[in-house]
Amino acid sequence: MDMMTFTIGALVLIYLGTLFGNLLVIVVIIINPHLRNPMFFYIFYLAVIDVVNSSNLIPPMLTVLMSRSTKVPYGPCLLQLSVVHHLGITEGLLLSVMACDRYVAVVYPLRYPSLVTNKMAGLSIFLVNVLAAATLIPYMFFSAELSFCRTNVLPYCFCDFVTMVQISCTKDPKYLTLLSSTTMITSIGGLGICLLSYVRIVVAALKISSADGKRKAFSTMFTHLLVVSLFYVPRMISYILPGFGVQISAEAYNVLVIIAILVPPMLNPIIYSFRNKEIKSILYRMWAGKRVNPDSH
């Protein structure tokens, strides 16, 4: 089996796994009214982001690989770039919000219902999108400034701001500086919030007398941090280093960004949803052919 066949097969499996897991989560939350609380609002929106982002990337990538056609009009290319960056920033901010939500639920369980309401969850999701859209605006202006006098062929698997800057004839450090600075603020800030939240959760877990409770808390923290790290670390390496003049090979850059963009959406349903006792119970009843009672947990 050659490398091209392996790549196509891997992308198909990743896409099918992502669609199946996230669409199942979306359907379960929609058809069960008792799951209408802040935690499941966040899980629902995370699943929607993952479905949209994967559908924005993987089918076009498969089309290019299978047809060997590399012609993509400038307009659709810019649209794909904007969707990738907007949803990437949105998901990063959302992961931080979800970490804070779990922090409040574990450290202040009695105050959680009054501190984190459905209205608060909706407002936080709205603000996350507003911040992501505001961060995206400079990229759209800078992309329009770029000129391509030598080549307009991107040596990459989808439309990406870094590679557009690298092949353009417009040489100005402000483009990659923008990318590095926004990535440092969003990624280091978001990762820091997640780490602080989970450290506090661990401290609270150590006070639990039950050994099983401690084991579950540490298992949850480890799996959440694994997905958060897969989301943030490759992005930080591939987006921050070019702004400081460090060149990364096209192969390494492709691998890093694909890991950051395609792998977490496949793992998120497993980590954030299928380990949840309410969703596990509903899935078991559905699998067993039993009617799910919306009024019961």
Order of alpha helices (4+ residues) and beta strands (2+ residues): alpha-alpha-alpha-alpha-alpha-alpha-alpha-alpha-alpha-alpha-alpha
